[in-house]
Amino acid sequence: MKYIVDIKETSYGVIEVDADSKEDAEDMASDLWYEGKVEWVDCDLDVDA
């Protein structure tokens, strides 16, 4: 029998940046994420068939 399985992964990491504002820090963190420069610490995995 074939099943369709939904998989959801939520990863957690922390990035330290020097910024002038919260918005700038979030933009810098997003840029680092897009560049693949985030060190992931933990994750949750949800699997549902």
N, C-alpha and C positions, 0 to 999 in steps of 0.2 A: 504494500500500500504506500502511496506517496503522500507526503505531508508538506504543507507550506509552513515554514517556521520564521517568525519575526524575531530578530535579534536587535537589541538596543544596548549600546555601550555608552556609559557616562564616565568620562575620565576627569581626574582632578590633578591639578598642578599649581605651582606658585611661581610667579615671575617677579623679581625685584627690579624696578626701573627708577631712574631719577627723572622726574617730570615736574612741570610747573603747576599742573592741576590734575584733578581726578580724571577728567576727560582725556587729557594728554596721556596719562598713565594707561588708561584703557585702550587708547589708540595704539600706543607703543606695544602693549601686550598682544593686541590683535595682530599687529604686524609680525611680531616674533612667532606667533602661532602659525600664521600663513607661511613663514619661512621654515617651519619645522624645528624651531629652536626651544621648544617647551620640554622640560624634563617632567614626565608624568610620575606622580607619586602613588596614586591609587586609582581604582576604577570599580564601577558596579556593572554587572552584566545581567541582563534580563532576557531569558529565552522562553518563547511561548509558541507552542505548536497548535 
